[in-house]
């Protein structure tokens, strides 16, 4: 049994009969972190049948780095739980492919890329965090000011409305908002996640804060334990 995140059909479940014993190419062509070309057969059941699979993009840079594999595995796990079955999501597909390519080329720190991809996945399925104003009273937060954020409630909660456990500094909040909008460091010239090439765009502390925020949002919307 395999779960495939596909460009045309979205997330699908598939079975490959005797896949562990078969000498056919599909047996060795369903490894994670790489891009595959697959032939699926719909037999009218919940699971599709995987007939053929071949590797078309091999990302050796990911599988050679434990940090890169951890980041890629976490984001793919988020996608598996967050994305609906059999629903194509071009934005999510672009985010996942961009993440894997950036990790493969080691363009930026894995934790920074993981945080960025998580924010974009949430935005692509309608769970973008409100980072500009309080989600309770609607009061705007001044640019550059720190703010309390409750991912389960959907974004900022001002002190008048009770605040929240997590506090983001103004710069971190700004970077998170830009990431959700698909913007990266303007000094870099590439597209998508590949634009995150300037060292220090996210500091380790900022990446950690955003990863915590994403984990809380995943727990609220995808029923994922943030401690795992």
N, C-alpha and C positions, 0 to 999 in steps of 0.2 A: 504494500500500500504506500502510495506517495501523494504528497500535496504539491501541486504545481501552481506557481503564480505566472499566468500567461498574459501576453499582450492583448490577445483578441477576446479571450473568454474570462479573464480575471482569474480568481482562485478556483481551482478544480481539484477534486480528489480522483485518483486513478489507481487501478490495479494492474500489476504485470504478472501474469500467471507464470510460476516457476522462475521468476526473475532472479532469485539467488543462485539457482543451479544452471541457468541458461548460459550458453556461450555466445548468444546473440549480442549485438552491439548495445542494445538497450540496457543490458544488465550492468554495464560499466558507464553508462551515459546519463545517470540520474544523480550525479554527485552535486552537492550544494555549492553555491557561490559562483557557478559558471552559467553561461547562457546556453540553452539547449534548443535544438530543433526537434520537435516531437510530432508523432502521428498518433492521434487519439481517435477512438471509435466510440460513438455514443450508442449504447444498446438499450436505451430507455430506462436505465437504472440510475441510482444515485451516484455510483462510481463509474467513471469512464474506463475504457480499456486502453492501456498504453501499448501500442503495437510496435513503435519504433522510436528511438531516441539517439541523437548524436550530439556531441559537443561542438559548438560553433565558436564560442568565446571562452578560452581557458584563462583563468585569473590566478596565475601562479603566485603573484605578489600577495594575494589574500591568504592562500593556504600555507605560505612560508612564515606568516606572522601570527602568533597567538593573539596579540592584541587586535589585529585586523579580523581574525576569525571570530573573536568574542563580539566585536562590534557588529559585524555582518550577521552573525547568528542571532543576536538580540533583536536587530531591526527586522529580520525575516520572521522571527517569532512574533513580533508586534504585528506585522502585516498578516500573518496567518490567522491571528485572533481578531484583528480589527476589520479586515476587508470582507465584504459579503461574498458568498459563493456565486460563481457564474455571473459576475457583473464586471464588465471591463471598466477599468479606471486608468485612463491615460496618464493622469498626474501621478498616481501612485506608482505606475510602471516606470515612468521617467525617474522618479525619486529613487526607486530601488536599483535600477540599472546604473544611475549616476553614482549612488553610494558605492556599489561594488567596483565600478571603474576607478573611482577616486581612491578607494582603499587599495586596489591593485597597484596603482601608480604611486601610492604613498604621497599624495599631494598635501595632506594635512594630517593632524593627529586623529587616530581612530575615534577617540571619545568625542571630539568636536564634530566629526562627520556623523557619528551616531546621534548626537543631540539634534543636529540640523535635520537629518532624515526623519527623526521621530516627530519633530514639529511639523514637517511638511506632510507626513502621512496623516497626522491628525487633521490638518487643514483640508487635505484632499477628500476626506470622508465627512466633512462638515463639523468637526470638533475643534476648530481653531479656537485658541484662547483669546479672550478679549483683554488686551493689554494696554488699552488707551483710556478706559474709564471704568468706574465701579459697575459690576454686573448687578448690584442690588439697587442703587439709587441713581446710577447714570452719571455721577459726578466725574468730570474729566480729571485725569492725573497730569500734572505739568510735565512737559518734556524734560527728560534728564533726572526726574525725581525718583527716589526709590519707592517701592510699592509692595503691598502684601498681595499674594496670589494664592487662590484656592483653585486647584485644577479641577476638583470635583464639581465646583460650582460654576466653572467655565471661565475664570479669569480673575481680574483684580477685585478686591474687596477693600474698600477704604476703611479707615479707623472708625469713622462714624457708624459704619455698618458692622463693626465687630472685628475687622481685619482678618488675618489668617496666620497659620503657623509659618508658612514660607514667605520670605522677604527677598525681593529681587532688587539689586542696585539699578540705578537708572540706565547705565550703559548696557547691562545684561538684558534688561527689559527691552531696550531699543533693538538689540541684536536679535532677540527672539522674535520680535514683531517683524523685522526685516526678513528673517528666515521663513516665517509663515507666508510672507508675500512673495517668496521666491527670489529674494535679493541676497547677494553675498557681498563680499568686500569689493567696493567700486574700483579699487586699485588693480584688481586682477582682470584679465581680458577674456577669460574663457566662459563658457555657458554652463548653467546649471550648477550642480555640486562641484564640478571641476573648477569653478571660479574661486573656491575656497582654498587658495594657494598661498596666501600671504601669511607667514608665520606670525602668531600672536593675535590673529583676528579674534579668536576666542582663547582666553587664558585657561589654564587647567581648572582654576576655581570656577570660572564662568561656565565651562563645559560641564563641570560637576553639578552646578546649580540647575542648569537646563535639563540635564539627564534626570535629576530628581523630579523636576517638574513634569517631564514627559512620562516618567514611570507612574506618577500619581494620576495623570490623565488616562494612561492606559488601564490602570486599575479601575478607574471610574467608568470608562466607556467600553473596555474590552474584557473586563473581569479577569485581569491579570494581577497576580500578587506582586506588588512593587519590590518585595524583599527577595524575589527569585531572579 
